Amino acid sequence: MARTKPFDVAEYLESPEAMADYLTEAFETADAEFIAQAIGTVARAQGMTSVAREAGLSRENLYRALSADAKPEFSTIVKVLDALGIQLTAKPKVA
């Protein structure tokens, strides 16, 4: 019998464009917990240790800030997105 493993989107985020597209889709949900989790997924895809170092956070604090039940400060999110090479942009909401 074949063994299965849980799906991990981080394994498929292999380019900056794929990461940006994934986060854009997450932002459009307006679900703060999902967005934090999605940012964490992108951070795992790039390597949590290097992202944490670039963002000026400990690896443990980064994991904690991006867990599903966390409510990270916006400044933390901005630092992490910068470390990921992701730029926030705004566009009009489609009705």
N, CA, C and O atoms as a GROMACS GRO file, in nm:
protein
  380
    1MET      N    1   0.084  -0.117   0.000
    1MET     CA    2   0.000   0.000   0.000
    1MET      C    3   0.089   0.125   0.000
    1MET      O    4   0.186   0.133   0.075
    2ALA      N    5   0.055   0.221  -0.085
    2ALA     CA    6   0.133   0.345  -0.096
    2ALA      C    7   0.106   0.434   0.025
    2ALA      O    8  -0.007   0.447   0.072
    3ARG      N    9   0.212   0.493   0.072
    3ARG     CA   10   0.199   0.586   0.185
    3ARG      C   11   0.183   0.727   0.131
    3ARG      O   12   0.246   0.765   0.032
    4THR      N   13   0.098   0.801   0.194
    4THR     CA   14   0.079   0.940   0.154
    4THR      C   15   0.136   1.031   0.261
    4THR      O   16   0.155   0.992   0.376
    5LYS      N   17   0.161   1.152   0.222
    5LYS     CA   18   0.208   1.252   0.317
    5LYS      C   19   0.122   1.375   0.301
    5LYS      O   20   0.065   1.397   0.194
    6PRO      N   21   0.111   1.456   0.405
    6PRO     CA   22   0.029   1.576   0.396
    6PRO      C   23   0.082   1.670   0.287
    6PRO      O   24   0.202   1.679   0.264
    7PHE      N   25  -0.010   1.738   0.220
    7PHE     CA   26   0.026   1.835   0.118
    7PHE      C   27   0.089   1.956   0.185
    7PHE      O   28   0.037   2.007   0.284
    8ASP      N   29   0.200   2.003   0.132
    8ASP     CA   30   0.267   2.122   0.185
    8ASP      C   31   0.294   2.217   0.069
    8ASP      O   32   0.383   2.193  -0.013
    9VAL      N   33   0.218   2.324   0.063
    9VAL     CA   34   0.231   2.420  -0.047
    9VAL      C   35   0.371   2.479  -0.053
    9VAL      O   36   0.416   2.519  -0.160
   10ALA      N   37   0.442   2.484   0.059
   10ALA     CA   38   0.577   2.542   0.061
   10ALA      C   39   0.670   2.469  -0.036
   10ALA      O   40   0.764   2.528  -0.088
   11GLU      N   41   0.644   2.342  -0.060
   11GLU     CA   42   0.728   2.263  -0.151
   11GLU      C   43   0.712   2.308  -0.296
   11GLU      O   44   0.796   2.276  -0.380
   12TYR      N   45   0.606   2.383  -0.327
   12TYR     CA   46   0.578   2.424  -0.463
   12TYR      C   47   0.604   2.572  -0.489
   12TYR      O   48   0.587   2.620  -0.601
   13LEU      N   49   0.644   2.643  -0.386
   13LEU     CA   50   0.672   2.786  -0.399
   13LEU      C   51   0.820   2.804  -0.432
   13LEU      O   52   0.902   2.833  -0.345
   14GLU      N   53   0.852   2.784  -0.558
   14GLU     CA   54   0.992   2.778  -0.599
   14GLU      C   55   1.045   2.907  -0.663
   14GLU      O   56   1.164   2.917  -0.692
   15SER      N   57   0.958   3.005  -0.684
   15SER     CA   58   1.004   3.130  -0.745
   15SER      C   59   0.942   3.248  -0.672
   15SER      O   60   0.837   3.235  -0.608
   16PRO      N   61   1.006   3.363  -0.681
   16PRO     CA   62   0.947   3.484  -0.620
   16PRO      C   63   0.806   3.513  -0.674
   16PRO      O   64   0.720   3.560  -0.600
   17GLU      N   65   0.785   3.485  -0.801
   17GLU     CA   66   0.654   3.509  -0.862
   17GLU      C   67   0.548   3.418  -0.801
   17GLU      O   68   0.436   3.462  -0.772
   18ALA      N   69   0.582   3.290  -0.782
   18ALA     CA   70   0.487   3.195  -0.721
   18ALA      C   71   0.455   3.237  -0.578
   18ALA      O   72   0.340   3.227  -0.535
   19MET      N   73   0.556   3.282  -0.505
   19MET     CA   74   0.535   3.326  -0.367
   19MET      C   75   0.444   3.449  -0.363
   19MET      O   76   0.353   3.456  -0.282
   20ALA      N   77   0.470   3.545  -0.452
   20ALA     CA   78   0.389   3.667  -0.457
   20ALA      C   79   0.244   3.634  -0.496
   20ALA      O   80   0.151   3.690  -0.439
   21ASP      N   81   0.227   3.545  -0.593
   21ASP     CA   82   0.091   3.505  -0.634
   21ASP      C   83   0.017   3.438  -0.519
   21ASP      O   84  -0.101   3.465  -0.497
   22TYR      N   85   0.086   3.351  -0.447
   22TYR     CA   86   0.025   3.281  -0.334
   22TYR      C   87  -0.019   3.381  -0.227
   22TYR      O   88  -0.129   3.372  -0.173
   23LEU      N   89   0.068   3.477  -0.196
   23LEU     CA   90   0.034   3.577  -0.094
   23LEU      C   91  -0.076   3.670  -0.141
   23LEU      O   92  -0.161   3.710  -0.061
   24THR      N   93  -0.077   3.705  -0.268
   24THR     CA   94  -0.184   3.789  -0.320
   24THR      C   95  -0.319   3.721  -0.302
   24THR      O   96  -0.416   3.784  -0.261
   25GLU      N   97  -0.325   3.593  -0.332
   25GLU     CA   98  -0.449   3.516  -0.312
   25GLU      C   99  -0.487   3.514  -0.164
   25GLU      O  100  -0.605   3.527  -0.130
   26ALA      N  101  -0.389   3.498  -0.077
   26ALA     CA  102  -0.416   3.498   0.068
   26ALA      C  103  -0.469   3.634   0.113
   26ALA      O  104  -0.565   3.640   0.190
   27PHE      N  105  -0.408   3.742   0.066
   27PHE     CA  106  -0.452   3.877   0.104
   27PHE      C  107  -0.596   3.900   0.062
   27PHE      O  108  -0.672   3.966   0.133
   28GLU      N  109  -0.634   3.845  -0.052
   28GLU     CA  110  -0.770   3.867  -0.103
   28GLU      C  111  -0.877   3.796  -0.020
   28GLU      O  112  -0.996   3.826  -0.034
   29THR      N  113  -0.838   3.702   0.066
   29THR     CA  114  -0.936   3.636   0.153
   29THR      C  115  -0.979   3.727   0.267
   29THR      O  116  -1.088   3.708   0.322
   30ALA      N  117  -0.897   3.826   0.303
   30ALA     CA  118  -0.921   3.915   0.417
   30ALA      C  119  -0.930   3.839   0.548
   30ALA      O  120  -0.986   3.890   0.646
   31ASP      N  121  -0.876   3.718   0.553
   31ASP     CA  122  -0.874   3.634   0.673
   31ASP      C  123  -0.736   3.649   0.738
   31ASP      O  124  -0.638   3.591   0.690
   32ALA      N  125  -0.729   3.726   0.846
   32ALA     CA  126  -0.600   3.758   0.909
   32ALA      C  127  -0.521   3.634   0.949
   32ALA      O  128  -0.400   3.629   0.930
   33GLU      N  129  -0.588   3.533   1.004
   33GLU     CA  130  -0.519   3.411   1.044
   33GLU      C  131  -0.462   3.339   0.923
   33GLU      O  132  -0.348   3.291   0.927
   34PHE      N  133  -0.540   3.330   0.816
   34PHE     CA  134  -0.492   3.262   0.695
   34PHE      C  135  -0.375   3.338   0.633
   34PHE      O  136  -0.279   3.277   0.586
   35ILE      N  137  -0.383   3.472   0.634
   35ILE     CA  138  -0.275   3.553   0.578
   35ILE      C  139  -0.146   3.530   0.656
   35ILE      O  140  -0.040   3.511   0.596
   36ALA      N  141  -0.153   3.531   0.789
   36ALA     CA  142  -0.034   3.506   0.871
   36ALA      C  143   0.022   3.367   0.841
   36ALA      O  144   0.144   3.350   0.829
   37GLN      N  145  -0.066   3.269   0.828
   37GLN     CA  146  -0.022   3.133   0.797
   37GLN      C  147   0.042   3.128   0.659
   37GLN      O  148   0.143   3.059   0.641
   38ALA      N  149  -0.014   3.198   0.561
   38ALA     CA  150   0.041   3.200   0.426
   38ALA      C  151   0.180   3.264   0.425
   38ALA      O  152   0.270   3.216   0.356
   39ILE      N  153   0.197   3.372   0.500
   39ILE     CA  154   0.329   3.435   0.510
   39ILE      C  155   0.427   3.336   0.572
   39ILE      O  156   0.542   3.327   0.530
   40GLY      N  157   0.381   3.262   0.673
   40GLY     CA  158   0.466   3.159   0.734
   40GLY      C  159   0.503   3.049   0.634
   40GLY      O  160   0.615   2.999   0.637
   41THR      N  161   0.411   3.013   0.548
   41THR     CA  162   0.438   2.911   0.446
   41THR      C  163   0.546   2.960   0.350
   41THR      O  164   0.636   2.885   0.314
   42VAL      N  165   0.536   3.085   0.308
   42VAL     CA  166   0.637   3.142   0.219
   42VAL      C  167   0.772   3.150   0.292
   42VAL      O  168   0.876   3.124   0.231
   43ALA      N  169   0.770   3.185   0.418
   43ALA     CA  170   0.894   3.191   0.496
   43ALA      C  171   0.958   3.052   0.505
   43ALA      O  172   1.080   3.038   0.493
   44ARG      N  173   0.876   2.949   0.525
   44ARG     CA  174   0.930   2.812   0.528
   44ARG      C  175   0.989   2.774   0.392
   44ARG      O  176   1.092   2.707   0.386
   45ALA      N  177   0.924   2.818   0.285
   45ALA     CA  178   0.973   2.788   0.150
   45ALA      C  179   1.110   2.851   0.127
   45ALA      O  180   1.195   2.794   0.058
   46GLN      N  181   1.133   2.969   0.184
   46GLN     CA  182   1.262   3.038   0.168
   46GLN      C  183   1.363   2.996   0.273
   46GLN      O  184   1.483   3.015   0.253
   47GLY      N  185   1.318   2.939   0.383
   47GLY     CA  186   1.407   2.900   0.492
   47GLY      C  187   1.387   2.991   0.612
   47GLY      O  188   1.426   3.107   0.610
   48MET      N  189   1.324   2.937   0.715
   48MET     CA  190   1.288   3.018   0.833
   48MET      C  191   1.408   3.086   0.897
   48MET      O  192   1.398   3.201   0.941
   49THR      N  193   1.520   3.018   0.904
   49THR     CA  194   1.636   3.074   0.972
   49THR      C  195   1.684   3.200   0.901
   49THR      O  196   1.710   3.302   0.964
   50SER      N  197   1.697   3.192   0.768
   50SER     CA  198   1.746   3.310   0.696
   50SER      C  199   1.643   3.422   0.696
   50SER      O  200   1.680   3.539   0.703
   51VAL      N  201   1.514   3.390   0.687
   51VAL     CA  202   1.410   3.493   0.692
   51VAL      C  203   1.410   3.561   0.829
   51VAL      O  204   1.402   3.683   0.838
   52ALA      N  205   1.420   3.482   0.934
   52ALA     CA  206   1.422   3.537   1.069
   52ALA      C  207   1.542   3.631   1.087
   52ALA      O  208   1.528   3.741   1.141
   53ARG      N  209   1.656   3.587   1.041
   53ARG     CA  210   1.777   3.670   1.054
   53ARG      C  211   1.760   3.801   0.976
   53ARG      O  212   1.791   3.908   1.028
   54GLU      N  213   1.710   3.794   0.853
   54GLU     CA  214   1.690   3.912   0.770
   54GLU      C  215   1.587   4.007   0.831
   54GLU      O  216   1.598   4.129   0.817
   55ALA      N  217   1.485   3.951   0.898
   55ALA     CA  218   1.379   4.033   0.959
   55ALA      C  219   1.417   4.084   1.097
   55ALA      O  220   1.345   4.164   1.156
   56GLY      N  221   1.530   4.037   1.150
   56GLY     CA  222   1.573   4.080   1.283
   56GLY      C  223   1.495   4.014   1.395
   56GLY      O  224   1.477   4.072   1.502
   57LEU      N  225   1.449   3.891   1.371
   57LEU     CA  226   1.372   3.816   1.470
   57LEU      C  227   1.443   3.684   1.500
   57LEU      O  228   1.524   3.636   1.420
   58SER      N  229   1.411   3.626   1.615
   58SER     CA  230   1.461   3.491   1.640
   58SER      C  231   1.373   3.394   1.561
   58SER      O  232   1.258   3.425   1.529
   59ARG      N  233   1.427   3.280   1.529
   59ARG     CA  234   1.351   3.180   1.454
   59ARG      C  235   1.225   3.140   1.530
   59ARG      O  236   1.118   3.125   1.470
   60GLU      N  237   1.236   3.124   1.661
   60GLU     CA  238   1.122   3.085   1.744
   60GLU      C  239   1.013   3.193   1.741
   60GLU      O  240   0.895   3.161   1.729
   61ASN      N  241   1.055   3.320   1.750
   61ASN     CA  242   0.957   3.430   1.745
   61ASN      C  243   0.890   3.438   1.609
   61ASN      O  244   0.772   3.472   1.600
   62LEU      N  245   0.965   3.407   1.504
   62LEU     CA  246   0.906   3.408   1.371
   62LEU      C  247   0.800   3.299   1.358
   62LEU      O  248   0.691   3.325   1.309
   63TYR      N  249   0.832   3.178   1.403
   63TYR     CA  250   0.733   3.070   1.402
   63TYR      C  251   0.609   3.109   1.482
   63TYR      O  252   0.497   3.089   1.437
   64ARG      N  253   0.631   3.165   1.600
   64ARG     CA  254   0.520   3.204   1.686
   64ARG      C  255   0.435   3.314   1.622
   64ARG      O  256   0.312   3.308   1.626
   65ALA      N  257   0.500   3.413   1.562
   65ALA     CA  258   0.428   3.526   1.502
   65ALA      C  259   0.344   3.483   1.383
   65ALA      O  260   0.242   3.545   1.353
   66LEU      N  261   0.385   3.377   1.314
   66LEU     CA  262   0.316   3.337   1.192
   66LEU      C  263   0.234   3.210   1.208
   66LEU      O  264   0.194   3.148   1.109
   67SER      N  265   0.207   3.172   1.330
   67SER     CA  266   0.121   3.056   1.352
   67SER      C  267  -0.024   3.097   1.329
   67SER      O  268  -0.057   3.215   1.329
   68ALA      N  269  -0.110   2.999   1.308
   68ALA     CA  270  -0.250   3.026   1.271
   68ALA      C  271  -0.324   3.107   1.377
   68ALA      O  272  -0.410   3.187   1.342
   69ASP      N  273  -0.292   3.089   1.504
   69ASP     CA  274  -0.366   3.157   1.610
   69ASP      C  275  -0.299   3.285   1.659
   69ASP      O  276  -0.346   3.349   1.753
   70ALA      N  277  -0.189   3.323   1.594
   70ALA     CA  278  -0.116   3.443   1.636
   70ALA      C  279  -0.182   3.569   1.583
   70ALA      O  280  -0.256   3.567   1.485
   71LYS      N  281  -0.154   3.676   1.649
   71LYS     CA  282  -0.199   3.808   1.604
   71LYS      C  283  -0.076   3.898   1.604
   71LYS      O  284  -0.058   3.982   1.693
   72PRO      N  285   0.010   3.880   1.501
   72PRO     CA  286   0.135   3.957   1.499
   72PRO      C  287   0.111   4.106   1.477
   72PRO      O  288   0.011   4.146   1.416
   73GLU      N  289   0.202   4.185   1.527
   73GLU     CA  290   0.196   4.328   1.504
   73GLU      C  291   0.223   4.354   1.356
   73GLU      O  292   0.296   4.280   1.291
   74PHE      N  293   0.162   4.460   1.305
   74PHE     CA  294   0.181   4.492   1.164
   74PHE      C  295   0.328   4.517   1.132
   74PHE      O  296   0.374   4.481   1.024
   75SER      N  297   0.400   4.577   1.225
   75SER     CA  298   0.543   4.603   1.201
   75SER      C  299   0.620   4.473   1.182
   75SER      O  300   0.716   4.469   1.104
   76THR      N  301   0.579   4.368   1.250
   76THR     CA  302   0.643   4.237   1.233
   76THR      C  303   0.614   4.184   1.094
   76THR      O  304   0.704   4.132   1.026
   77ILE      N  305   0.489   4.196   1.050
   77ILE     CA  306   0.452   4.150   0.916
   77ILE      C  307   0.532   4.227   0.810
   77ILE      O  308   0.581   4.166   0.715
   78VAL      N  309   0.545   4.358   0.827
   78VAL     CA  310   0.620   4.438   0.731
   78VAL      C  311   0.766   4.393   0.726
   78VAL      O  312   0.822   4.380   0.617
   79LYS      N  313   0.827   4.368   0.840
   79LYS     CA  314   0.966   4.321   0.845
   79LYS      C  315   0.980   4.187   0.774
   79LYS      O  316   1.074   4.167   0.697
   80VAL      N  317   0.888   4.097   0.800
   80VAL     CA  318   0.896   3.963   0.740
   80VAL      C  319   0.875   3.972   0.589
   80VAL      O  320   0.949   3.909   0.513
   81LEU      N  321   0.777   4.048   0.545
   81LEU     CA  322   0.755   4.063   0.401
   81LEU      C  323   0.877   4.123   0.334
   81LEU      O  324   0.914   4.082   0.224
   82ASP      N  325   0.940   4.220   0.398
   82ASP     CA  326   1.062   4.279   0.343
   82ASP      C  327   1.171   4.173   0.333
   82ASP      O  328   1.241   4.165   0.232
   83ALA      N  329   1.186   4.093   0.437
   83ALA     CA  330   1.286   3.986   0.436
   83ALA      C  331   1.257   3.883   0.327
   83ALA      O  332   1.349   3.821   0.273
   84LEU      N  333   1.129   3.865   0.294
   84LEU     CA  334   1.090   3.771   0.190
   84LEU      C  335   1.104   3.830   0.050
   84LEU      O  336   1.092   3.760  -0.050
   85GLY      N  337   1.128   3.962   0.044
   85GLY     CA  338   1.136   4.028  -0.085
   85GLY      C  339   0.999   4.052  -0.146
   85GLY      O  340   0.984   4.059  -0.268
   86ILE      N  341   0.899   4.064  -0.060
   86ILE     CA  342   0.761   4.085  -0.102
   86ILE      C  343   0.722   4.230  -0.072
   86ILE      O  344   0.744   4.278   0.039
   87GLN      N  345   0.664   4.298  -0.170
   87GLN     CA  346   0.620   4.435  -0.154
   87GLN      C  347   0.468   4.439  -0.146
   87GLN      O  348   0.400   4.379  -0.229
   88LEU      N  349   0.417   4.508  -0.047
   88LEU     CA  350   0.272   4.527  -0.038
   88LEU      C  351   0.229   4.632  -0.140
   88LEU      O  352   0.297   4.732  -0.160
   89THR      N  353   0.117   4.607  -0.205
   89THR     CA  354   0.061   4.706  -0.296
   89THR      C  355  -0.089   4.714  -0.269
   89THR      O  356  -0.148   4.625  -0.208
   90ALA      N  357  -0.148   4.822  -0.314
   90ALA     CA  358  -0.292   4.840  -0.296
   90ALA      C  359  -0.356   4.855  -0.432
   90ALA      O  360  -0.298   4.910  -0.525
   91LYS      N  361  -0.478   4.803  -0.442
   91LYS     CA  362  -0.555   4.820  -0.564
   91LYS      C  363  -0.702   4.830  -0.525
   91LYS      O  364  -0.741   4.780  -0.419
   92PRO      N  365  -0.782   4.891  -0.607
   92PRO     CA  366  -0.924   4.902  -0.575
   92PRO      C  367  -0.988   4.764  -0.565
   92PRO      O  368  -0.956   4.672  -0.641
   93LYS      N  369  -1.076   4.752  -0.472
   93LYS     CA  370  -1.150   4.626  -0.453
   93LYS      C  371  -1.249   4.608  -0.568
   93LYS      O  372  -1.317   4.702  -0.608
   94VAL      N  373  -1.256   4.487  -0.619
   94VAL     CA  374  -1.350   4.457  -0.726
   94VAL      C  375  -1.485   4.428  -0.663
   94VAL      O  376  -1.497   4.344  -0.574
   95ALA      N  377  -1.587   4.500  -0.710
   95ALA     CA  378  -1.722   4.486  -0.652
   95ALA      C  379  -1.790   4.358  -0.694
   95ALA      O  380  -1.903   4.333  -0.653
   0.00000   0.00000   0.00000
